[in-house]
Amino acid sequence: MPSSRRPAHETPSKPAAELLTRIRQLETELAERERELADLRVASALAEREAFLSIAAAQSDLRDLRASLRAWYARRLTRIIYVLDDARATVAPWGTLRGQAAGYTRSAASMAVGAVAHLGRRVGAPILSPRLPASTAARTAPAAAGEAAASPAAFQTGAPLVSVVIPVYNAERANGRFLTQALESVAGQTYQAFEIIVVDDGSTDGSAGVVERFIASHSNLAVRLISKDNGGQSSARNLGAQSARGEWLAFLDQDDLWVPAHLQVVRPHLIDGVGLVYTDADIIDENDAVRFDGIHARYGMGGHHPKTGLEDVLYEDICVMPGVMTIRRSLFEQLGGFDERLSGCEDDDLFLRAMQAGHIIYVPVATLKWRYYADSYGLSRRMIDSRLVYWQKLIRDYADDGRDRVRARRISLRFLYVFLVEGATRLNDDRPLTADYLAAALELLPYVGPLDRASFALVEWAWRSHSRMGFYARTWFLHGLEPAQPRLHELVPPAELATH
């Protein structure tokens, strides 16, 4: 009697067939879910860019309003109106018919001055401040609505490698924990496609040991320590960039910190056609306390952001520190890196050259905690010398070696203001370098206008005087100096003067 059993190879058993069918269904569902997830990521990225656009527009309007108010209060005509109003109060007190008439007259005069100033800015800007071509001007992230639709594919590409370069020199001079905190802030990034290159610029303390201990405790990270003879932070960053393997370069100073989402915030904008991305920042003190949050958006430091023309970079300190910049390595190499003559203002110089050579995007989010304290290298003699070198470079390259008197004056007033503010602050606090800042300011005087020189000649004595009269002479002169810039230190009278 023949057997009724089928060979095992003919057809799978019913449970096996059902299992295979179920596996295929699950694979189909998984592929569908992956497509949905990809679509959601693209939609999320586009929504994030639209949110950035809305925030940037609101912040731009707020910055313009604050800038107008600062310009209004700084103008000499404004102060003249207030002086006249004080005189009016003695002859036409409020509450009388004469006082009401004087009040209406003052309001009309204020509006007239404001309207004339506004018209002058609109008419004079195209003449005195030639704009860069649209392709090289900085833009607030995200791009215009029509441009956003062209870039969803960028969010589906592989994660680009970012090389983080950290120059180090005698990090233990102020507080050894600053360097450790800086390194840990990079290690804690939510975006993990990075390498860390630490360049020891000839330190004579235990800085290298701090880095070696960090490397030993973070074996999962790609960290390299390079040692060189002391040559300044610009040369250290350039050496680190030469050793980088990433498509993008980011920089962090030894005493600053990144917020955990720093790289994640800039990541969507690291796409083809972009040369440099920069963000806003907070200022912290030596105890990690935030003193100024959102220095661009809330305090107007660095003037108008995003930078859209040469005048935005030539005529004001831009407050774009290395820690907020992420630059394409090929562009960095094309520009020749940081100017190694500069140990201060080297960030302004690189930004200016990058702005003219490539496309820049601004992300209005504070992602850097910039440490500002009494022992900072930014408050040293080498910063004064570096500012003077950068001023000379701008005069040579952008003011026809001083022959363009209008531009030379505007550039020189920028540096004159900074030198006088820093000198006044140190004189108030009885700290060193007061005379050095005054000497630097005097070096710029031949390049400012005759009215500026004559005005300063009347109050030059105040930068050597600790008297109450000297303090107020400094304060009022700085209030009237153009361009009026935000200051990191308020000029508060010394305690012994405030009691009089």
C-alpha positions in Angstrom: 0.0 0.0 0.0 1.6 3.3 -1.1 2.4 5.8 1.5 0.1 9.0 1.6 2.8 11.2 3.1 4.2 14.1 0.8 8.0 14.8 0.6 9.0 17.6 2.9 10.5 19.6 0.1 7.4 19.9 -2.0 5.4 22.5 0.0 6.0 24.1 3.4 3.8 23.2 6.3 0.9 25.5 7.0 2.4 27.1 10.1 5.7 27.8 8.2 3.8 29.3 5.3 1.8 31.5 7.6 5.0 32.6 9.4 6.6 33.5 6.1 3.5 35.5 5.0 3.5 37.3 8.4 7.2 38.2 8.0 6.6 39.6 4.6 3.7 41.7 5.9 5.9 43.0 8.8 8.7 43.9 6.3 6.2 45.8 4.2 4.8 47.6 7.2 8.3 48.4 8.5 9.3 49.8 5.1 6.1 51.9 5.1 6.8 53.1 8.7 10.4 54.0 7.6 9.0 56.1 4.7 6.6 57.8 7.0 9.4 58.5 9.5 11.5 60.0 6.7 8.6 62.2 5.7 8.1 63.3 9.3 11.7 64.2 9.6 11.6 66.3 6.5 8.4 68.0 7.6 9.9 68.6 11.1 13.0 70.1 9.5 10.9 72.4 7.3 8.8 73.4 10.3 11.9 74.1 12.3 13.2 76.3 9.5 9.9 78.2 9.3 10.0 78.7 13.1 13.5 80.1 12.8 12.3 82.5 10.1 9.4 83.8 12.3 11.7 84.2 15.3 14.4 85.9 13.2 11.9 88.4 11.7 10.6 89.3 15.2 14.1 89.6 16.6 15.2 91.7 13.6 12.3 94.1 14.2 13.2 94.3 17.9 16.9 95.0 17.1 16.0 97.7 14.7 13.8 99.4 17.3 16.5 99.1 19.9 19.1 100.5 17.5 16.9 103.4 16.7 16.4 104.2 20.4 20.2 103.9 21.1 20.9 106.2 18.1 18.2 108.6 19.3 19.6 108.9 22.8 23.2 109.1 21.6 22.7 111.9 19.1 23.9 115.4 20.1 20.7 117.0 18.8 18.7 114.9 21.2 20.8 116.1 24.1 20.4 119.7 22.9 16.6 119.3 23.0 16.9 118.0 26.6 19.1 120.9 27.6 16.6 123.3 26.1 13.8 121.5 27.9 15.5 122.1 31.2 15.7 125.7 30.4 12.0 125.7 29.4 11.1 124.2 32.8 12.3 127.4 34.5 10.2 129.8 32.4 7.3 127.6 31.4 6.4 125.1 34.1 4.0 122.2 33.4 0.4 123.0 34.2 0.5 126.4 32.7 -0.6 127.5 29.2 3.0 128.4 28.4 4.1 124.9 29.6 1.6 123.1 27.4 2.7 125.1 24.4 6.4 124.3 25.1 5.5 120.6 25.5 3.8 120.5 22.1 6.8 122.3 20.6 9.2 119.8 22.1 7.2 116.8 20.9 7.1 118.2 17.4 10.9 118.9 17.5 11.6 115.3 18.7 9.5 113.8 15.9 11.1 116.0 13.3 14.7 115.1 14.4 13.7 111.4 14.4 12.1 111.6 10.9 15.2 113.4 9.5 17.6 110.9 11.0 15.5 108.0 9.7 15.4 109.6 6.2 19.1 110.2 6.3 19.9 106.6 7.1 17.6 105.4 4.2 19.0 107.8 1.7 22.7 107.7 2.8 23.1 104.0 3.3 23.2 103.1 -0.4 25.7 105.9 -1.0 28.1 105.5 1.9 27.7 101.8 2.5 27.9 99.7 -0.6 26.3 96.3 -0.1 27.8 93.0 -0.9 26.2 91.0 -3.7 23.2 89.0 -2.4 25.0 85.7 -3.0 27.7 86.6 -0.4 25.7 88.4 2.2 24.7 86.6 5.4 21.2 85.4 5.8 19.2 84.6 8.9 18.3 80.9 9.0 16.1 79.6 7.6 16.1 80.7 4.0 13.2 82.3 2.3 10.1 80.1 1.9 10.9 79.4 -1.8 14.4 78.3 -0.9 13.3 76.0 1.9 11.4 73.7 -0.5 14.7 73.0 -2.4 16.6 71.5 0.5 14.6 68.6 2.1 17.0 66.1 0.5 19.8 67.7 2.6 18.1 66.4 5.8 18.2 62.8 4.5 21.9 62.7 3.8 24.6 61.2 6.0 25.7 63.2 9.1 28.7 65.4 8.1 31.8 65.1 10.4 32.6 68.3 12.3 36.2 68.8 13.5 36.2 70.8 16.8 39.5 72.7 17.3 40.3 73.9 20.8 43.5 76.0 21.3 44.9 75.8 24.8 47.5 77.9 26.5 48.2 77.8 30.3 44.6 77.0 31.0 45.3 76.6 34.7 46.3 80.3 35.1 42.8 81.4 36.2 40.9 78.2 37.0 41.8 74.7 35.7 38.2 73.6 35.6 37.4 75.9 32.7 39.2 73.7 30.2 37.6 70.6 31.7 34.2 72.2 31.4 34.9 73.2 27.8 35.9 69.7 26.8 32.9 68.2 28.6 30.6 70.6 26.8 31.8 69.1 23.5 31.5 65.5 24.8 27.9 66.1 25.8 26.7 67.3 22.4 23.5 65.7 21.2 25.0 65.6 17.7 27.8 63.0 17.9 29.4 63.1 14.5 32.5 65.1 15.6 36.2 64.8 16.4 38.1 66.9 18.9 41.5 68.3 18.2 43.2 70.1 21.1 46.3 72.2 20.3 48.5 72.9 23.2 50.2 76.2 22.3 53.3 75.8 24.3 51.7 75.8 27.8 54.1 75.9 30.8 51.5 74.6 33.3 49.5 71.4 33.6 47.2 72.0 30.7 48.4 69.0 28.7 47.7 66.8 31.7 44.1 68.0 31.9 43.6 67.1 28.3 45.3 63.7 28.7 43.0 62.8 31.7 40.0 63.8 29.6 41.1 61.5 26.8 41.7 58.7 29.2 38.1 59.0 30.6 36.5 59.4 27.2 37.8 56.5 25.2 34.7 56.4 23.1 35.5 59.8 21.6 37.9 60.7 18.8 40.2 63.1 20.6 43.7 64.2 19.7 46.2 66.3 21.5 48.8 68.2 19.4 51.6 70.2 21.0 53.5 73.1 19.5 55.7 76.0 20.4 53.8 79.1 21.6 52.6 81.2 18.6 49.2 82.5 19.6 45.7 81.2 19.4 45.4 81.9 15.7 48.3 79.7 14.8 47.0 77.0 17.2 43.6 77.0 15.4 45.3 76.9 12.0 47.4 73.9 13.0 44.3 72.1 14.4 42.5 72.8 11.1 45.4 71.3 9.1 45.0 68.1 11.1 41.2 68.0 10.7 39.4 65.2 8.9 35.9 66.7 9.0 34.2 68.6 6.2 33.3 71.3 8.7 35.4 73.1 11.3 34.1 74.4 14.6 36.1 76.3 17.2 35.9 76.6 21.0 38.1 78.5 23.3 39.5 76.9 26.4 37.3 78.8 28.9 34.0 78.9 26.9 31.2 76.3 26.8 28.8 75.0 24.2 25.2 74.2 25.1 24.4 70.5 24.5 22.5 71.3 21.3 25.1 73.6 19.7 26.0 71.2 16.9 22.4 70.0 16.6 21.2 73.5 16.0 23.7 74.2 13.2 23.5 70.7 11.6 20.5 71.4 9.3 22.3 74.3 7.7 25.6 72.4 6.9 24.5 71.9 3.3 25.8 72.5 -0.2 26.3 76.2 -1.0 26.8 77.3 2.6 30.2 78.5 3.6 29.8 79.5 7.3 27.0 79.2 9.9 27.0 81.3 13.1 24.7 81.6 16.1 23.9 83.9 19.0 25.7 83.6 22.4 25.3 84.2 26.2 27.9 85.8 28.4 28.9 84.0 31.6 31.3 85.0 34.4 34.0 82.9 36.2 31.3 81.3 38.4 29.3 80.1 35.3 26.5 82.6 36.1 24.8 84.0 33.0 25.2 87.8 32.9 23.9 88.6 29.4 21.6 86.0 27.6 21.2 86.4 23.9 23.8 89.1 23.3 22.7 89.7 19.7 19.0 89.6 20.1 18.4 91.1 23.6 21.4 93.4 23.9 22.2 94.4 20.3 25.9 93.5 20.8 27.7 93.4 17.5 25.0 95.6 15.9 22.6 94.2 13.3 22.5 90.4 12.7 22.6 88.8 10.3 25.4 90.8 8.7 24.2 91.9 5.2 26.9 94.3 4.0 30.4 95.6 4.4 29.3 98.4 6.7 27.9 95.9 9.2 31.4 94.4 9.7 33.7 97.4 9.1 32.0 100.0 11.4 31.2 98.0 14.5 32.5 95.1 16.6 30.5 92.2 15.3 30.6 89.9 18.4 30.9 86.7 16.3 33.3 84.7 18.4 35.1 81.6 17.1 32.8 79.5 19.4 29.7 80.5 17.4 31.2 79.8 14.0 31.1 76.6 12.0 33.0 77.0 8.7 33.4 74.7 5.7 37.0 73.4 5.8 37.6 74.0 2.1 36.5 77.7 2.5 38.8 78.0 5.6 41.7 76.7 3.6 40.9 79.0 0.6 41.0 82.0 3.0 44.3 80.9 4.5 42.8 80.4 7.9 43.1 82.9 10.8 45.5 85.8 10.4 48.4 84.7 12.7 49.4 88.3 13.4 46.1 88.7 15.4 45.5 87.4 18.9 42.2 89.3 19.1 39.9 90.5 16.4 41.0 87.4 14.4 37.4 86.2 14.5 36.2 89.5 13.0 38.9 89.3 10.3 38.0 85.7 9.3 34.3 86.5 9.3 34.8 89.5 7.0 36.8 87.5 4.5 34.4 84.5 4.7 31.5 86.9 4.1 33.1 88.1 0.9 34.0 84.7 -0.4 31.1 82.4 0.6 27.5 82.1 1.7 26.8 82.8 5.4 23.7 81.7 7.4 22.8 83.1 10.9 20.8 81.0 13.4 19.3 83.3 16.0 19.7 80.8 18.9 22.3 81.2 21.7 24.5 78.1 21.6 27.7 79.4 23.2 28.4 80.5 26.7 31.2 83.0 26.3 33.1 83.5 29.5 34.0 87.1 30.2 36.0 87.8 33.4 38.8 90.0 34.8 41.7 87.6 33.9 40.4 86.8 30.4 43.0 87.1 27.6 40.6 89.3 25.8 41.4 92.0 28.4 45.2 92.1 27.9 47.9 94.1 26.3 48.1 91.7 23.4 44.4 92.4 22.7 45.2 96.1 22.4 48.1 95.4 20.0 46.0 93.0 18.0 43.1 95.6 17.6 45.6 98.1 16.3 46.9 95.6 13.8 43.4 94.8 12.6 42.5 98.6 12.5 45.6 99.1 10.3 44.6 96.2 8.0 41.0 97.6 7.6 42.3 101.1 6.8 44.7 99.7 4.2 42.4 97.2 2.5 39.0 98.9 2.8 39.8 102.7 3.1 42.4 103.0 0.4 45.2 103.2 3.0 43.4 106.2 4.6 42.7 108.1 1.4 39.0 107.3 1.6 38.4 109.8 4.5 34.8 108.9 5.0 35.3 105.2 5.4 38.6 105.7 7.4 36.8 107.9 9.9 33.9 105.4 10.3 36.4 102.5 10.9 38.6 104.5 13.2 35.6 105.7 15.3 34.7 102.1 15.9 38.1 101.3 17.5 38.3 104.7 19.2 35.1 104.0 21.0 36.2 100.6 22.2 39.6 101.9 23.4 38.0 104.8 25.3 35.3 102.6 26.9 37.9 100.0 28.1 40.2 102.7 29.3 37.4 104.4 31.2 36.3 101.1 32.8 39.8 100.4 34.0 40.3 103.9 35.3 37.0 103.6 37.3 38.1 100.3 38.7 41.7 101.4 39.3 43.1 98.6 37.1 46.2 98.4 34.9 46.3 99.1 31.1 44.4 102.4 31.5 47.3 104.4 30.0 47.7 101.7 27.2 44.1 102.1 26.1 44.4 105.9 26.1 47.7 105.7 24.0 45.9 103.4 21.5 43.0 105.9 21.2 45.5 108.7 20.6 47.0 106.8 17.8 43.7 106.8 15.9 42.9 110.5 16.3 44.5 111.6 13.0 42.0 109.4 11.1 38.8 110.8 12.7 37.2 114.1 11.7 38.4 117.5 12.9 35.3 118.0 15.0 35.9 114.6 16.7 39.5 115.6 17.4 38.6 119.0 18.8 35.9 117.4 21.0 38.2 114.8 22.4 40.9 117.4 23.0 38.6 119.1 25.5 38.0 115.9 27.6 41.3 114.0 27.1 42.3 114.9 30.7 39.3 113.0 31.9 41.0 109.6 31.0 43.7 110.4 33.5 41.5 111.8 36.3 39.9 109.9 39.2 37.7 112.9 40.1 34.0 113.0 39.9 34.2 115.7 37.2 36.5 113.4 35.2 34.0 110.5 35.5 31.1 112.5 34.2 33.2 114.1 31.4 34.1 110.6 30.2 30.5 109.3 30.5 29.0 112.2 28.6 31.7 112.2 25.9 31.1 108.4 25.3 27.4 108.9 25.1 27.9 111.4 22.3 30.6 109.4 20.4 29.6 107.8 17.1 29.0 105.0 16.5 27.3 104.4 19.9 27.9 100.8 20.7 26.6 98.6 23.5 29.1 98.1 26.3 29.9 95.0 28.4 30.5 97.2 31.5 28.3 100.0 32.7 30.3 103.1 33.6 29.3 103.2 37.3 31.0 105.9 39.4 33.6 104.7 41.9 32.1 104.1 45.4 34.0 107.0 46.9 32.5 109.4 44.3 29.0 108.1 44.6 28.9 109.0 48.3 29.6 112.7 47.6 
